[in-house]
Amino acid sequence: MKKLCVLFIIFLIGCNKPQSKLDKIDWLIGDWQMKSTEGIFIETWNEKNDSVFSGTGFFINQNGDTAFSEKLKIIYIQDTVYYISTVGNQNEGRSIRFTETDFNGNEFSFENIMHDFPRKIIYTRISDTVFFAELRGLENGLERKEEFRFVRIK
């Protein structure tokens, strides 16, 4: 009976574990790709812990060369979620931090009004196997928008 009580208490503690905001977007964990006539863009996400998702993104052109690569993080700090991107050959290697503006699980967005492009990043879950990523911002003073349709590959 004593063992049963201990197991029940452990079960209750496990069930009452505080939820992280990142639990809402755990569907993002895995490998995703977008094919285009120019090549393939791959984005991969892993859960480091309940407060950090780490990712990579890279574009392989038709010649098989990596034309673009970035390190990504989504971090949860003191009730706010941040999206952090470090692009190898941009911003002198510095990370750019975007702050959540909308975060409901099926659509989440981040913004950094001090950055030119992108200024806003939006992820929209379509299904378990498809999501859209949208980038908005300014380029040479003009509005620019890019859209990507990713399909789960793993």
Secondary structure, DSSP 8 states (H G I E B T S, - for coil): -HHHHHHHHHHHHHHT----GGGGGGGG-EEEEEEETTEEEEEEEEEEETTEEEEEEEEEETTS-EEEEEEEEEEEETTEEEEEEEETTSGGG--EEEEEEEE-SSEEEEE-TT-SS-SEEEEEEEETTEEEEEEEEEETTEEEEEEEEEEE--
